[in-house]
Amino acid sequence: MSLAGKNGKRGEREKKEVSQQRTEGFRRAAVEKFHSRGSRSVEEVARVLGVSSWSLYQWSKRYGNAEGMKHNRRPGDRSVQEKLKAVIEFEGLEGDKQGEYLRRQGLHSDHIAGWKKSMEAGLESGGGSLTAANRSEWAQDKKKIKELERDLHRKDRALAETTALLVLKKKADLIWGSGENQ
């Protein structure tokens, strides 16, 4: 057997040993990072952890649904109650604790600020939820606004065209004289 063949088998054996050395705790922590990666790619998370993306997917299948495994979702996928809870908890913390809370929840301060602003706006406007009749009326209003904006845009173009024609007529009259004087 050639030297390259021996080194190739040794390399495969070393890789296998390294993958077997990963503890269950490491794998669970890796899966948690995988699920709370935010906008980072799977490959980026795998590179940071020093494992393959295939391993992350396999571990996720095995440990991802285990009890106690924290499932961080995208901020936009959270319910209104979860957002309210997050805003209240965040506002109750001070300085460094707020940053720690954001990291733990997989959030950014802009998420909290936006949610807080929309909640305040909802409270100021009466805070009622839309009924079926209100939704229908709102949809009709939205459709009417869109039609009016389209009509306004059409009329603006027509006005611009008419203005351009008038300017051209004035210039032509100045150059060749108006037909009325002859």
GINOR-V873037 format. One line per field, one symbol per residue. psi: psi as a letter, one per 40 degrees, with the letter a starting at -180 (. if undefined). A space follows every 50 residues. Layout:
BEGIN
psi = ???
END
This chain:
BEGIN
psi = iidddddddddddddddddeehiddddddddddddfebeiidddddddef iiddddddddddedeiiehhghiideeiiddddddddddddeiibddddd ddddefiiddddddddddddddddedeiihiddddddddddddddddddd dddddddddddddddddddddddddeiiede.
END
